[in-house]
Each structure stands twice: as structure tokens, then as C-alpha cells.
Amino acid sequence: MGLRTMSIIAIFGAIMVAALAILALFRSDSLRLSLSDLRGMYSTPQSRYTQLSGVSIHYQDEGAGFPIVLVHGSEGTLRTWDPVVAAFKDSYRLIRLELPGRGLSAAAGPGEVGDDVTLHGMVIELLDQLGVEGPFHVIGQSSGGTVATRVAAFYPERVEKVVVINMPSAPVSVPRSARPPDVRRAMMINDDMLQFRTEAFWLTYYRYLWGEPARLTDELIELMYDQNRRVREPLARPLIPANFSPEQADTNLGNVAAPVLVIWGMADPVLPPEQLDELTKRFTQAEIEIFRMPDTGHFPVLEAPELLIPPIREFLAAPAETDDEVGP
């Protein structure tokens, strides 16, 4: 074997060793953050912690007036609602929590909570702890809308009005093959190979989910990167915010009697406009208003809060009316 061949083999071997070392680093928990790490990094003076159904939950309670409960989506945190809280806290009491396994809230794995534990029950448990006995409004983004509508369906006497934002009405699955090439590539590298989502992944993924990618901020990308690199923990099925079948969605949404404002980013690649129709037809009892945001993606509250705050304010302030449509 010649010297040149031996050199090439040595170089190739060194590259393979380095690649395997990098792969092992990403797949380990070395780059991940513990719950304690995250609480140290992201707790604020408004942060409070309580036990709900045996799970340590992070929440914030600001402002004064008629209560509004805010529920984030499956990859979100209570920081989702920063613009809404800033806009409404002078006239409303804003209560927002992080669901189990998200943000600064602890997780609970299979067998760690009873079968009777539910996310909508945890919301009511928090409100009871805070002395909110009378009616309140509830707002949910994405799968947080699933939790919000279940609160309304199971506790109709306590919910005054409901706002849902790009909420899936039933199980939705977008195959990887249907996503753009850069997103497929990012998912292959991060989810399949590294088993770790880098900042570059979140930048690519959120550009895909945004109607106008120029609206993305470095601060949001850093937040999502940190919040989603928690040490991996399994989550008990009752704590997953989803309708697991169309039949379950029909039952839960069909039992909502409070007036509902549906806000929809029409440029959402995950929940395209036809999903709006699927959602609204399941509200068989509720009075519905719809506010469409033509150039906005899956997260209107993060992408263009200045556009959705006025219709929310108008809807919450107005008396219930017959089925109608507002906005563009």
C-alpha cells in the first residue's frame, strides 16, 4: 500500500472519528438543559410555581379586571403571550401557565399522573387556587386551543368567551415529503441524525411556518432553541394537548356553548385554510366569528400581534351576537 493511499485512509479515518464524536455529543444530554437550568435562565419577577395534580407548574398572573386565561401551543411557552399581556393588562387580569413538560413547568411521565388528570382540569385547578371563582375568557394558540375549548366544554358555567388561533380541529399530520426541501433536510439532520434541534433548525422551521419570514427575530429563535433543548422526558398521554380522533374533536368542540372568535393565519402550511372550515363546522352550539390574517402563518400571535390584538379586544368587549364574520 502506497504512502498516498495510507494518508488518505488516515485522513478519512480521522474524519469518521470526529463525525462520530460530534454525533455522540449531540445525541447525549451534554448540550441539553435541565429544568433547573431553564428556571435559572428564564424565570422573571412575575414567575410563580405551584403544584397542579402533583406536577410543578410555572404560571404568571398580571393585571387587574375580568380574567383572561392564556394557553400556549405544543412547542410554545407562556412567553407566546407577551404581546397580548402587554396590550391587555391595564384592563384585564391575565393568567398564563406553561403546560407540563414545556417552558419552566415540570414533566410527568407515563404512570406518574392518574388517568383522571386532564389539562383542562389543571387549568381549573390553577384558577381555583388563585380564587377565580366567577367567569373568565380563555384564549388558546394552536394545540392550546384544544385545551381552551375543553375548558369551555367541560366548565360552561365558568367560561364567558373563547378565542382560538390556528387551532387543529382533529389529528393533523403533514408528511415530511410534503414539506419544502430545506425543511426536510433540517429534519433529517436534526431529528434523525443528531436527535437534537439546533438554532439553525429553528430558524429554518420557523421561516417555513411564518407567512412573512422577515418578521422573525433572533430573540425568538434563541428562546425556542433553549426551551426545546430540555433534557428529554416522556410525557403521560393525558398531558398531551390534542384531540386524538375526529370523534373526540366532534364531542369536545360540539359541547362548547360560549361565543368563539377564530383567528386564522391563512398562510399556515401546517393548517391550511380548509382546516379552518373543518374547525368551524364542529362548533355546533357556539356563535362563531372569524378573523382571517391573509399573509400570516401558523403563529399569528408571534408573527403579527399588532394585527390580532384589535379584533380580540373588540370581541371580548362586545355582547354575544349571532353568527358573523369580521375582518378581512
C-alpha positions in Angstrom: 0.0 0.0 0.0 1.5 3.3 -1.0 2.1 6.3 1.2 -0.5 8.4 -0.5 -3.2 5.7 0.0 -2.2 5.3 3.6 -2.5 9.1 4.1 -6.0 9.1 2.5 -7.1 6.3 4.7 -5.7 8.0 7.8 -7.5 11.3 6.9 -10.7 9.5 6.2 -10.5 7.6 9.5 -9.8 10.9 11.4 -12.9 12.5 9.7 -15.0 9.5 10.7 -13.9 9.6 14.3 -14.6 13.3 14.5 -18.0 12.8 12.9 -18.9 10.0 15.4 -17.7 12.2 18.3 -19.9 15.1 17.1 -22.8 12.7 16.7 -22.3 11.3 20.2 -22.1 14.8 21.6 -25.4 15.9 20.1 -27.2 12.6 21.0 -26.1 12.8 24.6 -27.6 15.2 27.1 -24.4 17.3 27.1 -26.0 20.2 25.2 -29.4 19.9 26.8 -30.7 22.0 29.7 -32.3 20.7 32.9 -35.5 22.2 34.3 -33.4 23.8 37.0 -31.1 25.4 34.2 -34.1 26.8 32.4 -35.7 28.2 35.5 -32.5 29.9 36.3 -32.2 31.4 32.8 -35.8 32.3 32.2 -37.7 32.9 35.5 -38.8 36.5 35.8 -40.1 38.6 38.7 -43.6 37.6 37.6 -42.9 33.9 37.7 -44.8 31.8 40.1 -44.8 28.0 40.7 -47.5 25.7 42.1 -48.5 22.1 42.2 -51.3 21.1 39.9 -52.3 17.4 40.0 -48.9 16.7 41.5 -47.0 18.5 38.7 -44.9 21.6 39.4 -46.3 24.2 37.0 -44.9 27.7 36.1 -47.5 30.4 35.7 -47.8 34.2 35.7 -50.7 36.4 36.9 -50.7 40.1 35.9 -53.0 43.0 35.6 -56.4 43.5 37.1 -60.0 43.2 35.9 -62.0 40.5 34.2 -59.8 37.4 34.0 -58.3 36.1 30.7 -56.6 32.7 30.7 -53.9 32.1 28.0 -52.9 28.7 26.8 -49.8 28.2 24.6 -49.4 25.5 21.9 -47.4 22.3 22.0 -44.0 23.7 21.2 -44.7 27.1 22.9 -44.3 28.6 26.3 -46.2 31.3 28.2 -43.8 33.8 26.5 -46.0 33.3 23.5 -48.4 35.7 25.1 -46.0 38.6 25.9 -47.6 40.9 23.4 -51.1 40.1 24.5 -50.3 40.6 28.1 -48.6 43.9 27.4 -51.7 45.1 25.4 -54.4 43.9 27.9 -53.0 44.0 31.4 -54.2 47.6 32.0 -57.8 46.5 31.7 -57.8 42.7 32.3 -56.3 40.2 34.6 -54.0 37.9 32.5 -53.3 34.4 33.8 -51.0 32.3 31.7 -49.4 28.9 32.5 -47.0 26.5 30.9 -48.3 23.1 30.3 -46.5 20.1 31.7 -43.1 19.4 30.0 -43.0 22.9 28.5 -41.1 26.0 29.4 -40.4 26.1 33.1 -43.0 23.5 34.1 -42.1 20.0 35.1 -43.0 17.0 33.1 -44.8 13.9 34.2 -44.2 10.6 32.5 -46.4 7.6 32.0 -47.7 6.3 35.3 -46.8 9.5 37.1 -50.2 11.0 37.0 -53.6 9.4 37.3 -55.9 8.6 34.3 -58.3 11.2 35.6 -55.8 14.1 35.3 -56.5 16.4 32.3 -55.0 19.6 31.1 -58.4 21.4 31.2 -58.8 20.2 34.8 -55.3 21.6 35.7 -56.4 25.0 34.3 -59.4 25.0 36.5 -57.3 23.8 39.5 -55.0 26.8 39.0 -57.9 29.2 38.8 -59.4 27.8 42.0 -56.0 28.2 43.7 -56.0 31.9 42.5 -59.5 32.5 43.7 -61.0 33.0 40.3 -64.5 31.6 41.0 -66.5 33.6 38.6 -66.5 33.7 34.8 -63.4 34.2 32.6 -62.3 34.4 29.0 -59.9 31.8 27.6 -57.6 32.1 24.6 -55.6 29.3 23.0 -52.9 29.2 20.3 -52.6 26.0 18.1 -53.0 23.0 20.3 -53.5 25.4 23.2 -56.9 26.0 21.6 -57.7 22.3 22.2 -57.2 22.9 25.9 -59.1 26.2 25.8 -62.1 24.6 24.1 -62.1 21.7 26.5 -62.2 24.1 29.4 -65.2 25.7 27.8 -66.9 22.4 27.0 -66.4 20.9 30.5 -66.9 24.1 32.5 -69.5 26.0 30.5 -70.8 27.9 33.5 -67.3 29.5 34.1 -66.3 30.5 30.5 -67.6 33.7 29.1 -65.9 33.8 25.7 -63.3 31.7 23.8 -60.6 32.8 21.3 -58.7 30.2 19.3 -55.8 30.9 17.0 -54.9 28.4 14.2 -56.2 25.5 16.2 -56.2 22.0 14.8 -59.8 20.6 15.0 -58.7 16.9 14.8 -55.4 15.0 14.3 -53.3 16.6 11.6 -50.2 15.1 10.1 -48.1 16.7 7.5 -45.8 14.1 5.9 -42.2 15.1 5.6 -42.4 14.6 1.9 -44.9 17.5 1.7 -42.5 20.0 3.3 -40.0 22.2 1.4 -36.6 20.7 0.7 -34.7 22.9 3.3 -37.2 21.8 6.0 -36.9 18.1 5.0 -33.1 18.4 5.1 -33.2 20.2 8.5 -35.5 17.5 9.9 -33.3 14.7 8.5 -30.1 16.2 10.0 -31.6 17.3 13.4 -34.3 14.8 14.1 -32.8 11.7 12.5 -29.1 12.1 12.7 -28.3 14.4 15.6 -31.5 13.8 17.6 -31.1 17.4 18.6 -32.7 20.6 17.2 -30.1 23.3 16.7 -30.7 27.1 16.4 -30.3 26.6 12.6 -33.1 24.1 12.7 -35.5 26.5 14.4 -34.6 29.3 12.0 -35.4 27.1 9.0 -38.5 25.6 10.6 -40.0 28.9 11.7 -39.3 30.5 8.3 -41.4 27.7 6.9 -44.2 28.4 9.5 -44.2 32.2 9.1 -46.2 33.9 6.4 -43.6 36.7 6.3 -40.2 35.3 7.5 -38.8 38.8 7.8 -40.9 39.1 10.9 -38.8 36.5 12.7 -36.5 37.8 15.5 -33.2 36.5 16.8 -34.6 36.7 20.3 -37.5 34.3 19.4 -35.1 31.8 17.7 -32.8 31.8 20.8 -35.8 31.3 23.1 -37.2 28.4 21.1 -33.8 26.8 20.9 -33.3 26.9 24.6 -36.8 25.9 25.6 -36.7 22.9 23.2 -33.3 21.6 24.3 -34.6 20.4 27.7 -33.3 17.0 28.9 -35.6 14.5 27.2 -38.5 13.3 29.3 -41.5 11.2 28.3 -44.9 12.7 28.8 -48.0 11.0 30.1 -50.7 10.8 27.4 -53.3 12.7 29.4 -50.9 15.7 29.4 -50.6 15.8 25.6 -52.8 18.7 24.3 -54.5 17.0 21.4 -57.8 15.6 20.1 -56.7 12.1 19.3 -59.6 11.3 16.9 -62.2 13.2 14.8 -64.9 11.8 17.0 -63.2 13.2 20.1 -62.9 16.6 18.4 -66.6 16.5 17.4 -67.6 15.8 21.0 -65.3 18.4 22.6 -66.0 21.2 20.2 -69.6 20.4 19.8 -70.1 21.0 23.6 -68.7 24.5 23.5 -71.6 26.9 24.1 -69.7 30.2 24.7 -69.2 32.6 21.8 -66.0 31.8 19.9 -63.6 34.0 17.9 -61.5 32.0 15.5 -58.3 33.8 14.3 -56.6 32.2 11.3 -53.3 32.9 9.6 -54.2 32.0 6.1 -50.6 31.3 5.0 -50.2 28.4 7.5 -48.6 25.5 5.7 -49.5 23.1 8.6 -53.1 24.1 8.9 -54.2 25.5 5.5 -57.5 27.3 5.0 -59.5 24.2 4.5 -58.7 23.3 8.1 -60.5 26.4 9.2 -63.6 25.1 7.6 -63.1 21.7 9.4 -62.8 23.5 12.7 -65.7 25.9 12.5 -68.2 23.2 11.4 -67.5 21.3 14.6 -68.8 24.2 16.8 -72.4 23.2 16.5 -73.6 25.2 19.5 -71.4 28.2 19.7 -71.8 31.6 18.0 -68.7 32.0 15.7 -66.8 34.9 14.5 -63.8 34.6 12.1 -60.9 36.9 11.7 -58.6 36.0 8.7 -55.0 37.2 8.5 -54.0 36.7 4.8 -50.2 36.9 5.0 -49.7 35.3 8.3 -48.5 31.7 9.1 -49.2 29.3 11.9 -48.3 31.6 14.8 -50.2 34.9 14.3 -49.7 35.9 18.0 -45.9 35.7 17.5 -45.7 36.9 13.9 -48.1 39.8 13.8 -49.6 40.5 17.3 -50.4 44.1 16.4 -52.9 42.8 13.8 -54.8 40.3 16.1 -55.0 42.4 19.3 -57.7 44.8 18.0 -60.1 42.0 16.9 -59.6 40.2 20.2 -60.2 43.4 22.2 -63.4 44.1 20.2 -64.7 40.5 20.5 -64.1 40.4 24.3 -65.7 43.8 24.8 -68.8 43.2 22.7 -72.0 41.4 23.8 -72.7 38.0 22.2 -74.3 38.2 18.8 -75.4 35.9 16.0 -73.0 34.1 13.7 -70.9 36.6 11.9 -67.6 37.2 10.2 -65.3 40.0 11.0 -62.0 41.2 9.5 -60.6 40.7 6.0 
